Amino acid sequence: MDDHPVVRKGIVQLIEGESDLQVCAETDSAAATLEALDSPLPDLVIVDLTLSGTSGLGLIKDIKARHPQLPILVFSMHDESLYAERALRAGAAGYIMKQEATEHIVEAIRQVLGGQVYLSDRMAARLLHRVVGRTGTEGQPSPIEALTDRELEVFQLVGQGLSTRQIAEQLFLSVKTVETHLEHIKTKLGLESGRELVRQAVRWSLEGH
C-alpha cells in the first residue's frame, strides 16, 4: 500500500465510496503488505513505489512471485515516464500518478480488475511509439532509463543525501555491492567522479522524480 497515513486514508475513502468496492487491508511497509496477503487474498493490490524497508518495484516482484495471478496497480508520486514501464516489467498491471488520483483511481482499479492494463494516455502513447520504432522528443530515452531497477534505486537514495553505508543498510546490501552500483551508474551517465554523481542525483531528486 502506501507509507503515508493521510494518503492511505484518502485512497480508502475513494474506494469505499463505490458500492461494489471494499478495502480489505491497508499497510505501511513491504513486509506488512506481504503478511496481509497471506489470507484472505484480495482481488487487487495497490502499491506505492516508496515504502520503508524496500522499493515498490521490489515489492511488486515479491508479490508476483508468491501470487502470480494477483493484479497490482501502482499508485505513485514518481514520474510515469521513468517508472511506469519498469513497474509493468516487474509485474504491475497499471500505473497511476498521485496527481491524477482523485479523478482516475477508481477508473484505474476497475480497468485492472477487468484484466486490462491501465496507463495514462500520454504514457500509453509513449510506449506505443517506442514499440513501432518512431522517433521524436517523446521517444528519446533519458540516460537515466539505462539504469537497472537497482541502480535507479541507489541513484535515488544518493539524491536523498544518503551515504554509501546508509544505502547499503537500507537496501540490505554490502557496501562493496553499492560501490559497484555507483561505478556502473557513473559509467552509464557519463560522469567522471562521485561528486558529479551526487550533484546530478540531488538535482534529479529536486526535480521531483
Secondary structure, DSSP 8 states (H G I E B T S, - for coil): --S-HHHHHHHHHHHHTSTT-------SBHHHHHHHTTSS--S-EEE-SEEBTEEHHHHHHHHHHH-TT--EEEEESS-HHHHHHHHHHHT-SEEEEGGGHHHHHHHHHHHHHTT--B--HHHHHHHHHHHHT--STTTS--GGGGS-HHHHHHHHHHHTT--HHHHHHHHT--HHHHHHHHHHHHHHHT--SHHHHHHHHHHHHHTT-
